[in-house]
Amino acid sequence: MRYQSTRPKRQFLAGVKCTQCKATDTTVQVQIFTPEPDEYIECVACGHTARRPTADDLPQIQATTEGAMTESVGVVRFVK
């Protein structure tokens, strides 16, 4: 029988900067299996945590970013 740990799985993410303290290589991905599976990232330097957006959040995020992108689109001409 294979041993299954109930402890959270922590994996360092190489080259990732914390969005709060801007420290590089201090972010870990944490996976929790019990009582319900969950996943988030955490900075070991400052303690900042963040979750991935859920499928329900994506339409709202896409509408926000699409609106911002259409306002800032312009024509760029290169002159020799």
Beta strands, then each sheet from edge to edge (+ up, - down):
strand 1: 9-12
strand 2: 27-32
strand 3: 38-43
strand 4: 49-50
sheet 1: 1+ 2- 3+ 4-
end
